[in-house]
Amino acid sequence: MDQNMVSLRINDIPVTVPAGTTVLEAARSAGFNIPSLCFLKDINEIGACRICVVEVKGAKSLVASCVYPVSEGMEVYTNTPRVRKSRQLTLELILSNHRMDCLTCSRSAHCELLQLAGELGIDAVRYANDNLPPQIEDSAPHLVRDNSKCVLCRRCTAVCRKTQEVGVIGPNDRGFNTHIGCAFDRDLAEVDCVSCGQCIVACPTGALSEKDDTGRVLAALADPAKHVVVGPAPSIRVTLGECFGMPIGTNVEGRMVTALRRLGFDKVFDVDTAADFTIMEEGTEFLSRLNGGGTLPLITSCSPGWVRYLEQHAPDMIQNISSCKSPQQMFGSLVKTYYAEQMGIDPHDIVVVSVMPCTAKKYEVRREEQRLPNGCMPVDVSLTTRELGRMITQAGLLFEALPDGEFDEMLGISTGAATIFGASGGVMEAALRTVVEQVTGQGMAPLEYHEVRGMQGVKEASYDLPGKTVKVCVASGLHNVKLVLDGLRDGSLQYDFVEFMACPGGCINGGGQPIQHANVRNFTDIKSLRAAALYRQDEGMTYRRSHENPVVQKVYADFLGEPGGHKAHALLHCSYIKQKRYRV
């Protein structure tokens, strides 16, 4: 027997697993599901909820399987009367302090607590508190918190502290008074939250949810005086299907376009097109800095969560960040200038709606620094993938039965380079496809840069260009971003071009993406499945480099002028500013 392997019995079934494996994971490999509530692999492994308890022969008491390691010869029982009784009692006690308005809860269809109650056969709660009022905190632009639905699992605090290293929420008080909140019970809008929304997708209940802006969109669609334009982000086409029970990584671009058109939008454009403009502007900016002695490394500005983190935590590095607006904001800028001019529509009568994987986009659309010279904000409403899914359902559209549609062409043709924006490393690869070709003058420059692909937290590579070796880095998840940022600040790391994304894995894992049960998150590589779908689409695209996009070429020729020129800079760039970490 390999000394790194351990043999045990689970429910009298022989199992062999690597040393260090938890009982919960070992049981899973043997075909036994152990219910849990607080456990998130590599994020929250604290054994707090006690739902996952099992019997281990020889142990004095039941043990929490999510943190209990296997040992040689161990005998485990996951479904004895003692185990079932303990789980049921524990869950009843959790439910006794939970406001059970399940029919009207935003998470009713995806609530892990509700599912758990069904699995454990809870048909009554002996200790229910029927008078528990809502405890709403909705000061932030992106999130609503209701602590009356909180189960104190601490998944949100773990992801905020460990994955994002922001740490603005945690347990306050003790005993029966314990609750999750900001320090000194400040409102979320008063602290340095970056609006990433990772706490929302980690939450097992309806205690955390994105602010629902669907009502504003429906009102605009019903107003005959408004011309309503919508654009989905690159990653939405490979995640939206999950809202309707489709397999993770299913590309539903065509059905998504049809659904948007049937919801009543006047134009259905593609934010991928704006991503191509981002590459033209950001690539031009990079080459200018590289050749003209500007501040390096250039750091991408596509992720508003990262931008907000920079402005609050590392304002001394603001000179390094690209002045480009994000693809969302470039999209809105082009709609309310180029498109408005072409169609003869007053931009003030246009309502721009984006569909984003990211709750930080709800914050970004409010930034006054992004206002256009014509007085308009580029984007009026930013919806998450989940909000669009709800709109489609509420409209009675049978999503899986919809035919494939096509984007409206004026701002609806894109490239494979734009498509891969949704995955960590995608922005960097898209930029390299254009920059390397421009520098070398070779049409046969590489199309694929596998060195910057993958779900690793930090990736680096170097490329030999004429007269210069360019070093690049890609980091996702603010914990990893901080590691690289600290290295840049103290001089231990040196790069020319850096891609930072606030969410681990990039936009495919954004805080606005479909909720997946912890049992799925713990044992499925969701990020890789979603990213793979984007790369598959890229491989089949007619155009795979941003500068090849005929829409991009036409808009520059007819309207913007040269990339990085005066007009392009006025419409597609902005200034990022130092912000206070605490706003009290």
N, C-alpha and C positions, 0 to 999 in steps of 0.2 A: 504493500500500500504506500502510495506517495505520501511523504510526511506532511505535505501541504494540503492533504485531503482528509476529511473527517467523515466517519461513518456513524450513522445514528438511525433510530426508528421513529417514524412519525405515524401515529395511529396504526402501529404494527407493520408499517410499510418501510422496508429498508431504503435508506437515502444516503448518498455520498455527495458531499459538497465541499468547496474550498474552506480551509480554516478561516475563521473570522466572519463567516456568514452568519446572519441572524437567524433565529428560529423562524421568524416570519418569512424570510426569503427562502429558507430551506423548505418550508411547507409549500410555498408557491411552486417550487421546482418539482415537488412530488404530486402536484395536482390538488392541493388543499388551499383554499382561500381563508385567511384569517382576517376578520374585519378589523378596521382601525379607523381612527378619526384624526389624531394629531400628526401621524407619521407622514412625512414627505422625505423621500430618499435624498440623502446628502444635504438636506436643508433643515429639517426639523426632526431630529431623532432623539426624543427626550422621554418617551414612555409616560407622558403626562395623563392621557385620557383614560387609560386602563381598559379600553375596549378590546385590545388585542391580547388579553391575558390567555395563557394556556397552562396546562398541568405538565410539569416535568417530574418524572419519577425521582423521588428522593428529596425534592425541594420542599421547604417548610410551607410555602405559600404559592399561590399562582404568580406567574412571572409575566412581565410585559415582553411579548415576543419580538417587538420591533427593535429592542435594544439588548436582548439576551442572546449571547453568542452560542453557537453549537459547540459541543464537546464530544469526544470519542465515546461511543457507547450510550449516548443520551437516549432516553425514551420520552417522547413528547406525545401528549394527547390534546387535541384541539377542539373536541366537541363533546366533552363529558357533561353530565348534569351540573356538576359544580361550576364548570366554565360557563355554560349557558346561563345559569342563574346569576353569576357574577356580572356578565356582560349586560344582561337585561336590567339588573338593578342599577348598575352604573349609568346606563343610558337613561333610565327613568329619572335619576337624580340630575343628569345634565338637562333633560327636558323640563324639569321642574323650574328651571330658571331661564326658560327660553320662551319668547313670545311666539305662539304657534298660529300665526295667520297665514298658513301655507297656501291657501287658495289665491291670495293676493300678493304673495312674496315674489320678488323678481327672480329668485332662484328656485322656484317651485319645481321646475322641470329638471334641474341639475343639482339639487340639494343632496349632499352626501349624508346629512343627518336624517333627512326624510327616508332616503333609501335604506339607511342602516336600521331605522325603526321597523321598516317592512321586513328586512332580512332577519332581524332578531325576534320578530313576532310580537312587537309591542302594540297591543290593542287598547291600552288605557294607561294613563299616567296617574299613579296614585297620589303624587305630591304636586300636582300641577298648580301653578300660580296663574289664575285666570285674570288677574288684574294688573298684569305687567304692562306698563305703558311703553310706547316707542321712545327710544333714546337717540334722536337724530342729530348728527353733526354733518352739515353740508356746506361748510365754508369754502372748501377747495373747488376749483373750476371743473374737476374731473371725477369726483368721488363723493358718494354718500355713505356714511357709516351709521349703523343702527346697532348699538350695543345690547339692545334687548334680544338680539338674535345671535349674539356672540357666545361661543361655547368654550372660550379660553383655551383653545388648542395651541395658540401661539405660533401658528404657521405664518401668519402675516408678519409678526414681529421678527421671526427668524429670517424670512426672505428679505425684509427691509434691512436687517442688521448684517447678515452673512453674505447674501448674494449681491445686494446693492451697496452695502456699507454706508447707508444713509442713516438708519437707526433713529427715525423720528417718532416711532411708536413703540410702546412696550407696556407691560403690566403696571398699573398704578394701584396703590393701597394694598391691603392684605385681607385674607380670610374671605368672608362673604361679600366684602366690599371690593374685591379685586375686579378690575376692569381694564380694558385695553384703551390706551389713549396716548396723547403726546405728553411730554414732561409738563408738570404743573397743570395738566388738563387744558393746555392751550388748544385753540382751534388749529386744524391742519393748515389753514391758510396763513397762520402766523409763524410757522416753522419752515425749515428748509427741505420740505418734501419736493421731489423732482417730478411728481405726477406720473411716474412710470406705470403704475397700476399693477405691478407684480403682486402686491398684497391681495388684489381682487381675485386674480386667477388662483392664488394659493388658498383662499378662504373656502371652507367646506360648506358654508351656509350663506344666507342672505344678509349677513352682517356688513358686508362690503359689496358695493355695486357701483358701476359707472353712472354718472349723471345722464339721465335719459333725455336726449334732445330730439327724439322722433316727433314729438308734438310740434316743435318749431318747423320741422321739415314738412309735415303734413299740412300745416297752416299755409306755408309758402306754396305748396302744390295746389292748394285750393283757391289761391288768390290769382284771379285772371290778370292782374296788373304785374305779376312777377314772372320773369323768365328764369326757370330753375334748371341749373346745370349740375350734373353729378359726375364725380370721378373716383373710382376705387384705386387704392394703392396696389403695388405689385403683388404683395403676399395674399391679398384678399381672395384671389381666384383659387388658391390652393388650401384655404381654410374655411371658407363660407359653407362648403358642403357639410362640414361637421355639425353645423347648426341643424341639419336635417337628417342626421344619423348616417351620413355617408362615410366611407373609410377615410382615415387620416391620410392626407396627401392627394386626395382626389381633386383634379383640376376642373373647375366648373365655370371657367371664364364665359363661355357662350351662354349658359343658362343664367349666369349672373347679369349679363348685359340685357337679356330679355326680361328678367325680373325687374331691373331698374327702369326699363322702358315702360313696362306695364304698370309700374307704380305711378307713372305720370310725369316723369322728368322730361323736360323739353329737349335736352341734349344729354347723351351719355358719352362722355369722353373718358380718357384713360390717363391716370396720373403717371403711368409708365412713360408716356410721351414727355411729361415734365421732367422725369428722371433723366431722359436723354439730354434735355436742356441743362440739367444739373451737371452732367459730365462735361458738356461743352464749356460751361462757365468755370467749374471747379478745375478741370484739366488745364484751361487757359491760365487760371490763377496759379496753379502749381508750376507750370512751365515758366511763368513770369518770375516767380520767386526763385526757382531753381537757377535760372539764367541771369537774373538781375540782382541777385544777392538779397532777396527778401527774406523775411523771418521764416525759418524752417525749424521743425517740421511743420508742414501744412496739415491741419487736422480737419477732417470732414465735419460738416454742420447739418447733416440730414436728420439726426436724432434730437428732437427737442428736449427729451429727458437728459441726455448728455449735455446739451447746451446749457440747460438750467443748472446742472451740477457744476459745470465749469464756471458759470457766472457767480455762483454762490461759494464754491469751495476753492477755486483756483483762478481768481480773476487776473493774477499775474500772467496767465497763459492766454488771455483773450487775443493777444496779437497773433497767436499761432492758428487760431481757428479761421476757417474759410468764411468770407463775407457772404457766400451764397445763401440764399434762402433754401429751405428744405423743398423737396419735390412738391409737397402739398401746397406750400405757399407760392412756388413758381407757377403751379397749375392755376391757382386762383388769380395770380397776377396776369397771366396770359389770357385767361377768360375775360377778365374785366378791362383789358386793354386791346389786345390784338383781335380777339373774337368779337368783342363789342363793336370795335371799329368796322370790322368786315361785315357784320350783320346790321349795322346801323341801329344798335340798341343802346340806350342810355345805361352805362354800367351800374348806376344806382338802382336800376330796375332789375338787375340780375342778382339772383341768389345762388351762390356757389356752395354746394354740399360736397364734402369729401367723405369717403369711407376708408377708415384707417385701422391698422392693427393696434393702435397706440392711444392710450388715454391722455398722454402728454400733448397730443395734437389739440385737445380741447383747450389746453392752456395756451398753446402756440397761436391759435387763431385770434386770441385776445391781445396779442402783443402790439402795442402802438408803434414800435419800431418797424413793423412790417407794413404800415399803411402806405398806400400807393400815392403818387403825385396827384391823382384825380380825386383824392379824398376817401376812396373806398378801402375797406379792409379786403385783402385778397380772398379769404374764405369766410363764409358766414356761419356755417355749421359743420362740425366734424363729428361724424358718427363712427362708432366702433363696428367691428364685424358683427358682434352680438346684436347691436341695435338694428342693423340692416336685416339680420336674420329674423328678428321679431317683426319688423315692418312687413317682410314678405309673408310671414305666417298670418299676421293679422289681416292682410289684404286677401287672404284666401287663395294665394297662388300655390299650386302644387309644384314645388320647385323641381323635383326630380323628373317631372313630366314635361318641363318647359323645353321648347326647341332652342337651339343655339342661335344667338344673335351676334351682331358685329357692332363695334364702337363706331360712332360718328367720326368721319375721317378728319375733319379739320384739325382736331387735337386728339385723334384716336389711333394714330399709327405709331408703333413703338418698335423697339429692338430687343433682342435677347439680352443685351447688356442692361437694359432697364428692368427686365423681368427679374434678374437675379439680385436686384437691389434688396429684395425681401429677406435674403439670407446673410448672415454674418460673413463678411469678405466680399459680398456682391458689389458694393460701391467701389471698393478698391479694384476688383477685377474689371469692372466696367470702365473705370478710369484708365487702367493700364492698357486695355484694348485700344483706346483712342490715343493716349499719350505716347505709347511706344511707337505706334504707327506714324504719328506726327513727327516724332523726333528722328526716327530712322528713315522715314520716307519710303518705307517698304510696305506694300500692300499685303505681303505675306507674313506680317508680324503675327505672333501667336494669338489665337482666339481664346484659348483657355489657360488660366493661371491657377493650377490646382494647389499651389503652395498656400494660397490665401483662403482656400475652401475648408469646410469642416466645422465642427461644433466645439473645437478646442477654445478655451477662454482667451488665449493669446496665441497669435500666429505671426511669424515674421518671415521675410524673404528679401533677397537682393537681386537686382537685375542690372546687367551691364548695358548701358546706353553709350552712344558715341561721346567719349571724353568724360564719362561719369558713371559710377556705380551707384544706383539708387536703392536705398534701403527702405523697406516699407514694413508696417506693422498693422495688425488688425486685432482689436480687443472688443469683447462684448460682455455685458454685465458690468455694473459699476465697480464691483470689487476688483475685477481684472483691469478695468479702465484706470482705477486708482493706482494699481501696481505699476502700470506703464507710465502714467502721469508722474508719479513720484520719481521714477527713473529718469524721465526727461528733465524734471526740475533739478535733480541733483547731479545730472551729467553722466550717470552710469549707463544710460541708454541713449543711443543716437540714431535717429531715423530721419528720412526726408519727407515721408508721406505717411499719415496715420489715419486709419478708420476707427472711430469709436462709436459703439452702439450701446445705449443704456440697458437694453434687455438681453439676457443671455441667449445667444444664437441669432440675435437680430430681430427683425420685424416679424418673422414667422412665429416668434414666441412673445409677441407684444402683449401688454396688459389689456388690450381690447379684443384679443382673439377668443374663439370659442372655449368655454370651460370644459376641461376634461377631469373626470373623477381621479382621485389620488391613486386608485388601483391601476388606472391607465398610466398616469404620470410616473408612477414608481417602477413600472415594468415595461414601458414602451419608450423608444427613442422618438418622441413626437417631433422634436426639432428637425432631426435628420430626415424623417419621412416627408415633412412639409418642404424642406429645402430641396430634396431630391426631385420633387414635382416641379419646382421652379427651374432647376437645371435641365430637366427633360424638355420643358417648353422652350427654353433657350436654344437647345440643340435643333429644334425644328423650325426656328424662326427664319424668315426671309432675310432680314437684316439682323446682324449680331453685334455691330459696333454703333455707338450713339451717333457718330458723325455721318453714318450712312443713311440715317432716317430722313426720308424726303420731306416730311413735315418740318423737321428741324431746319433743313436747308432752305426751305421756302420762307419760313418765318424770319430767319436771319436775313435773307436776301430782300424781302419785301417790307420788313417792319423793324427788326432789332438792329440791323447792321452787323458789325463784327462781334464775335464772342468776346466778352470783356470790355466792349465799347461803352460809350457814354449812356446810350439808351438802355442797353442790356443791364448795365450796372444800376441804373435808376430803378428799373422794374424788377430785376431778379436778384438783387443783392440788398443787404441791410447791415446795420451795426449791432453788435452784441455788446452788452454793457455789464459792469459790475453790479451785483444785486446784494442786498442785505440778506443774511441767513435767517434773521429773525425779524419779523415785521410787527412789532408791538410798540 
